[in-house]
Amino acid sequence: MSSRAWTIDSISHALPHPELRATFQREVSFTEVSKLPAILDRWVRFITDIEAGRDELERVRSYVHEHGRLPDGYDQETRESISQYEELKARIEAQRRQGHNAA
């Protein structure tokens, strides 16, 4: 996990999409205080995973710009990344629905 000093505000601002920020804010607002550390840790891990992926994205962008194609062997990695993204998207959507049903 990041050594950064995280606050609820900094976590919220680090999330790249308004829907993610809204989901985070709902979770923090409607979670029992005793369960907040686990929720906050999960969101910080999510953000650090996103930040870690930015370097790889920039490397691939540069390669594509220079060579006009994806790096060799990247297709398999892409399929795995898409699968992981789809799983994450499904979890976020389920949490969003859960938040709407609780309201």
Backbone as a printed PyTorch tensor [residue, N CA C, xyz], in Angstrom:
tensor([[[  0.8280,  -1.1750,   0.0000],
         [  0.0000,   0.0000,   0.0000],
         [  0.8780,   1.2460,   0.0000]],

        [[  0.3420,   2.3160,  -0.4730],
         [  1.0860,   3.5670,  -0.6290],
         [  1.4730,   4.1350,   0.7380]],

        [[  2.6190,   4.8050,   0.7800],
         [  3.0590,   5.4520,   2.0130],
         [  2.4530,   6.8470,   2.1460]],

        [[  1.7000,   7.2320,   1.1650],
         [  1.0290,   8.5240,   1.1520],
         [  0.1010,   8.6430,   2.3590]],

        [[ -0.0540,   9.8250,   2.9160],
         [ -0.9850,  10.0600,   4.0210],
         [ -2.3790,  10.2710,   3.4340]],

        [[ -3.1800,   9.2300,   3.4610],
         [ -4.4990,   9.2810,   2.8330],
         [ -5.5400,   9.8810,   3.7690]],

        [[ -6.4460,  10.6570,   3.1850],
         [ -7.6370,  11.1480,   3.8730],
         [ -8.8330,  10.7600,   3.0100]],

        [[-10.0030,  10.8790,   3.5520],
         [-11.1940,  10.5830,   2.7510],
         [-11.2350,  11.5040,   1.5300]],

        [[-10.8750,  12.7500,   1.7260],
         [-10.8650,  13.7000,   0.6170],
         [ -9.8290,  13.3190,  -0.4440]],

        [[ -8.6130,  12.9420,  -0.0130],
         [ -7.5850,  12.6040,  -1.0020],
         [ -7.9200,  11.3150,  -1.7470]],

        [[ -8.5460,  10.3620,  -1.0730],
         [ -8.9930,   9.1430,  -1.7610],
         [-10.0250,   9.5150,  -2.8070]],

        [[-10.9900,  10.3150,  -2.4220],
         [-12.0440,  10.7220,  -3.3470],
         [-11.4770,  11.4280,  -4.5720]],

        [[-10.5390,  12.3490,  -4.3570],
         [ -9.9570,  13.0990,  -5.4730],
         [ -9.0660,  12.2310,  -6.3600]],

        [[ -8.5120,  11.1550,  -5.8090],
         [ -7.6440,  10.2780,  -6.5940],
         [ -8.4310,   9.3340,  -7.4960]],

        [[ -9.7160,   9.1850,  -7.2580],
         [-10.5310,   8.2930,  -8.0890],
         [-10.7900,   8.9500,  -9.4410]],

        [[-10.5850,   8.1980, -10.5270],
         [-10.5770,   8.8030, -11.8580],
         [-11.9310,   9.0670, -12.5020]],

        [[-13.0140,   8.6840, -11.8540],
         [-14.3170,   8.8190, -12.5000],
         [-15.3490,   9.2630, -11.4690]],

        [[-16.2670,  10.1600, -11.8440],
         [-17.2640,  10.6620, -10.8850],
         [-18.1020,   9.5470, -10.2480]],

        [[-18.4290,   8.5120, -11.0150],
         [-19.2240,   7.4180, -10.4500],
         [-18.4430,   6.6630,  -9.3700]],

        [[-17.1440,   6.4860,  -9.5770],
         [-16.3230,   5.8540,  -8.5430],
         [-16.2870,   6.7120,  -7.2860]],

        [[-16.1520,   8.0150,  -7.4740],
         [-16.1360,   8.9120,  -6.3150],
         [-17.4630,   8.8360,  -5.5630]],

        [[-18.5660,   8.7990,  -6.2900],
         [-19.8820,   8.7110,  -5.6500],
         [-20.0410,   7.3840,  -4.9080]],

        [[-19.5840,   6.2960,  -5.5150],
         [-19.6540,   4.9850,  -4.8660],
         [-18.8240,   4.9890,  -3.5850]],

        [[-17.6170,   5.5350,  -3.6780],
         [-16.7540,   5.6330,  -2.5000],
         [-17.4390,   6.4450,  -1.4000]],

        [[-17.9700,   7.5990,  -1.7540],
         [-18.6130,   8.4630,  -0.7530],
         [-19.8110,   7.7650,  -0.0990]],

        [[-20.6020,   7.0370,  -0.8990],
         [-21.7330,   6.2830,  -0.3280],
         [-21.2350,   5.2340,   0.6580]],

        [[-20.2060,   4.4820,   0.2520],
         [-19.6870,   3.4350,   1.1350],
         [-19.1950,   4.0210,   2.4500]],

        [[-18.4440,   5.1020,   2.3590],
         [-17.9030,   5.7150,   3.5700],
         [-19.0310,   6.2780,   4.4390]],

        [[-20.0240,   6.8540,   3.8210],
         [-21.1090,   7.4880,   4.5720],
         [-22.0490,   6.4990,   5.2520]],

        [[-22.2320,   5.3250,   4.6500],
         [-23.2280,   4.3880,   5.1640],
         [-22.6370,   3.1270,   5.7850]],

        [[-21.3390,   3.1370,   6.0470],
         [-20.6720,   1.9830,   6.6530],
         [-20.5030,   2.2210,   8.1450]],

        [[-20.6770,   1.1420,   8.9070],
         [-20.4370,   1.2450,  10.3500],
         [-19.0000,   1.6890,  10.5880]],

        [[-18.7920,   2.4860,  11.5870],
         [-17.4720,   3.0360,  11.8870],
         [-16.4470,   1.9180,  12.0750]],

        [[-16.8350,   0.8360,  12.6990],
         [-15.8810,  -0.2590,  12.9480],
         [-15.3990,  -0.9130,  11.6580]],

        [[-16.1680,  -0.7900,  10.5750],
         [-15.8070,  -1.4070,   9.3020],
         [-15.0960,  -0.4350,   8.3450]],

        [[-14.9970,   0.8210,   8.7330],
         [-14.3680,   1.8200,   7.8600],
         [-12.9140,   1.5270,   7.5040]],

        [[-12.0660,   1.0900,   8.4340],
         [-10.6720,   0.8320,   8.0310],
         [-10.5500,  -0.1470,   6.8650]],

        [[-11.3260,  -1.2050,   6.8680],
         [-11.2610,  -2.1800,   5.7700],
         [-11.7410,  -1.5590,   4.4650]],

        [[-12.7940,  -0.7580,   4.5130],
         [-13.3150,  -0.0910,   3.3140],
         [-12.2650,   0.8800,   2.7700]],

        [[-11.6810,   1.6730,   3.6370],
         [-10.6860,   2.6500,   3.2110],
         [ -9.4460,   1.9590,   2.6470]],

        [[ -8.9980,   0.8900,   3.2900],
         [ -7.8460,   0.1390,   2.7720],
         [ -8.1270,  -0.3990,   1.3720]],

        [[ -9.3220,  -0.9110,   1.1480],
         [ -9.6770,  -1.4630,  -0.1720],
         [ -9.6290,  -0.3750,  -1.2380]],

        [[-10.1380,   0.8090,  -0.9280],
         [-10.1300,   1.8940,  -1.9120],
         [ -8.7170,   2.4010,  -2.1620]],

        [[ -7.8830,   2.4680,  -1.1340],
         [ -6.4920,   2.8960,  -1.3310],
         [ -5.7700,   1.8770,  -2.2090]],

        [[ -5.9830,   0.5770,  -1.9860],
         [ -5.3750,  -0.4470,  -2.8490],
         [ -5.8390,  -0.2820,  -4.2860]],

        [[ -7.1280,   0.0070,  -4.4810],
         [ -7.6760,   0.2240,  -5.8150],
         [ -6.9420,   1.3740,  -6.5060]],

        [[ -6.7620,   2.4710,  -5.8000],
         [ -6.0920,   3.6520,  -6.3670],
         [ -4.6280,   3.3380,  -6.6810]],

        [[ -3.9330,   2.6650,  -5.7750],
         [ -2.5260,   2.3600,  -6.0260],
         [ -2.3800,   1.4040,  -7.2010]],

        [[ -3.3420,   0.4920,  -7.3820],
         [ -3.3190,  -0.3870,  -8.5580],
         [ -3.4870,   0.4230,  -9.8390]],

        [[ -4.3890,   1.3800,  -9.8220],
         [ -4.5910,   2.2390, -10.9920],
         [ -3.3170,   3.0240, -11.2920]],

        [[ -2.7400,   3.6120, -10.2560],
         [ -1.5210,   4.3990, -10.4470],
         [ -0.3810,   3.5420, -10.9760]],

        [[ -0.2770,   2.3010, -10.5100],
         [  0.7710,   1.3970, -10.9830],
         [  0.5850,   1.0800, -12.4640]],

        [[ -0.6480,   1.0130, -12.9090],
         [ -0.9270,   0.7070, -14.3100],
         [ -0.6490,   1.8570, -15.2590]],

        [[ -0.5550,   3.0530, -14.7360],
         [ -0.3140,   4.2210, -15.6000],
         [  1.0360,   4.1420, -16.3080]],

        [[  2.0640,   3.6670, -15.6080],
         [  3.3880,   3.5490, -16.2250],
         [  3.3400,   2.5830, -17.4040]],

        [[  2.6790,   1.4580, -17.2030],
         [  2.5570,   0.4730, -18.2850],
         [  1.7760,   1.0610, -19.4550]],

        [[  0.7150,   1.7780, -19.1710],
         [ -0.0780,   2.3990, -20.2220],
         [  0.7700,   3.3800, -21.0270]],

        [[  1.5540,   4.1900, -20.3590],
         [  2.4130,   5.1480, -21.0620],
         [  3.4670,   4.4370, -21.9070]],

        [[  4.0200,   3.3350, -21.3750],
         [  5.0010,   2.5610, -22.1270],
         [  4.3740,   2.0160, -23.4120]],

        [[  3.1660,   1.4820, -23.3060],
         [  2.4840,   0.9270, -24.4820],
         [  2.1150,   2.0410, -25.4570]],

        [[  1.6340,   3.1570, -24.9520],
         [  1.2990,   4.2860, -25.8360],
         [  2.5120,   4.7390, -26.6340]],

        [[  3.6370,   4.8780, -25.9420],
         [  4.8680,   5.2990, -26.6270],
         [  5.2720,   4.2830, -27.6930]],

        [[  5.1810,   3.0090, -27.3590],
         [  5.5530,   1.9590, -28.3060],
         [  4.6450,   2.0090, -29.5340]],

        [[  3.3390,   2.1210, -29.3150],
         [  2.3900,   2.1800, -30.4310],
         [  2.6450,   3.4160, -31.2800]],

        [[  2.9210,   4.5410, -30.6460],
         [  3.2010,   5.7700, -31.3900],
         [  4.4510,   5.6000, -32.2660]],

        [[  5.4750,   4.9560, -31.6980],
         [  6.7300,   4.7750, -32.4260],
         [  6.6470,   3.6870, -33.5000]],

        [[  5.9540,   2.5800, -33.1990],
         [  5.9570,   1.4220, -34.0950],
         [  4.6350,   1.1890, -34.8360]],

        [[  3.5830,   1.8780, -34.4110],
         [  2.2870,   1.7110, -35.0770],
         [  1.5750,   0.4080, -34.7450]],

        [[  2.0020,  -0.2810, -33.7070],
         [  1.3580,  -1.5400, -33.3080],
         [  1.6540,  -1.7980, -31.8360]],

        [[  0.9150,  -2.7630, -31.2660],
         [  1.1610,  -3.1550, -29.8860],
         [  2.4810,  -3.9110, -29.7730]],

        [[  3.1200,  -3.8720, -28.6180],
         [  4.3450,  -4.6530, -28.4210],
         [  4.0740,  -6.1520, -28.5980]],

        [[  5.0980,  -6.9030, -29.0020],
         [  4.9610,  -8.3470, -29.1560],
         [  4.4750,  -8.9770, -27.8560]],

        [[  3.5820,  -9.9590, -27.9780],
         [  3.0790, -10.6820, -26.8190],
         [  2.0800,  -9.9140, -25.9840]],

        [[  1.7130,  -8.7530, -26.4100],
         [  0.8050,  -7.9400, -25.6030],
         [ -0.6430,  -8.3970, -25.6980]],

        [[ -0.9930,  -9.1090, -26.7640],
         [ -2.3820,  -9.5530, -26.9150],
         [ -2.8460, -10.3850, -25.7270]],

        [[ -2.0270, -11.3360, -25.2600],
         [ -2.4150, -12.1660, -24.1230],
         [ -2.5810, -11.3140, -22.8710]],

        [[ -1.6390, -10.4260, -22.6380],
         [ -1.7420,  -9.5380, -21.4830],
         [ -3.0120,  -8.6990, -21.5710]],

        [[ -3.3480,  -8.2780, -22.7800],
         [ -4.5360,  -7.4580, -22.9650],
         [ -5.7900,  -8.2360, -22.5940]],

        [[ -5.8800,  -9.4930, -23.0220],
         [ -7.0470, -10.3120, -22.6770],
         [ -7.1790, -10.4530, -21.1660]],

        [[ -6.0520, -10.6850, -20.4900],
         [ -6.0800, -10.8070, -19.0380],
         [ -6.4890,  -9.4850, -18.3890]],

        [[ -5.9700,  -8.3890, -18.8900],
         [ -6.3050,  -7.0780, -18.3490],
         [ -7.7810,  -6.7670, -18.5530]],

        [[ -8.3030,  -7.1040, -19.7220],
         [ -9.7200,  -6.8710, -19.9910],
         [-10.5690,  -7.6920, -19.0340]],

        [[-10.1820,  -8.9350, -18.8080],
         [-10.9090,  -9.7930, -17.8810],
         [-10.9050,  -9.1940, -16.4800]],

        [[ -9.7470,  -8.7270, -16.0260],
         [ -9.6520,  -8.1090, -14.7050],
         [-10.4930,  -6.8370, -14.6460]],

        [[-10.4670,  -6.0420, -15.7110],
         [-11.2600,  -4.8190, -15.7710],
         [-12.7500,  -5.1480, -15.6900]],

        [[-13.1760,  -6.1550, -16.4550],
         [-14.5920,  -6.5340, -16.4560],
         [-15.0380,  -7.0100, -15.0760]],

        [[-14.1700,  -7.7660, -14.3870],
         [-14.4930,  -8.2080, -13.0300],
         [-14.6300,  -7.0140, -12.0920]],

        [[-13.6960,  -6.0770, -12.1860],
         [-13.7430,  -4.8830, -11.3490],
         [-14.9940,  -4.0610, -11.6450]],

        [[-15.2860,  -3.9050, -12.9200],
         [-16.4760,  -3.1490, -13.3230],
         [-17.7370,  -3.8050, -12.7650]],

        [[-17.8210,  -5.1310, -12.8190],
         [-18.9840,  -5.8490, -12.2950],
         [-19.1050,  -5.6580, -10.7820]],

        [[-17.9620,  -5.6990, -10.0700],
         [-18.0060,  -5.4890,  -8.6210],
         [-18.4820,  -4.0760,  -8.2870]],

        [[-17.9840,  -3.0870,  -9.0290],
         [-18.3850,  -1.6990,  -8.7770],
         [-19.8760,  -1.5310,  -9.0580]],

        [[-20.3370,  -2.1240, -10.1490],
         [-21.7640,  -2.0420, -10.4940],
         [-22.6150,  -2.7080,  -9.4170]],

        [[-22.1870,  -3.8640,  -8.9160],
         [-22.9260,  -4.5550,  -7.8560],
         [-22.9760,  -3.6980,  -6.5950]],

        [[-21.8500,  -3.0560,  -6.2670],
         [-21.8210,  -2.1780,  -5.1020],
         [-22.7340,  -0.9770,  -5.3100]],

        [[-22.7590,  -0.4690,  -6.5230],
         [-23.6220,   0.6740,  -6.8340],
         [-25.0830,   0.2930,  -6.6540]],

        [[-25.4550,  -0.8810,  -7.1870],
         [-26.8390,  -1.3540,  -7.0510],
         [-27.1900,  -1.5900,  -5.5880]],

        [[-26.2370,  -2.1510,  -4.8550],
         [-26.4460,  -2.4110,  -3.4520],
         [-26.6970,  -1.1050,  -2.6990]],

        [[-25.9420,  -0.0710,  -3.0590],
         [-26.1280,   1.2340,  -2.4330],
         [-27.4800,   1.8300,  -2.7460]],

        [[-27.9420,   1.6700,  -4.0030],
         [-29.2570,   2.1890,  -4.3820],
         [-30.3720,   1.4090,  -3.6780]],

        [[-30.2080,   0.1080,  -3.5190],
         [-31.2320,  -0.7040,  -2.8530],
         [-31.3110,  -0.4060,  -1.3780]],

        [[-30.1870,  -0.0180,  -0.7800],
         [-30.1570,   0.2840,   0.6550],
         [-30.7990,   1.6320,   0.9430]],

        [[-30.8100,   2.5160,  -0.0520],
         [-31.3220,   3.8780,   0.1800],
         [-32.8260,   3.9330,   0.2210]]])
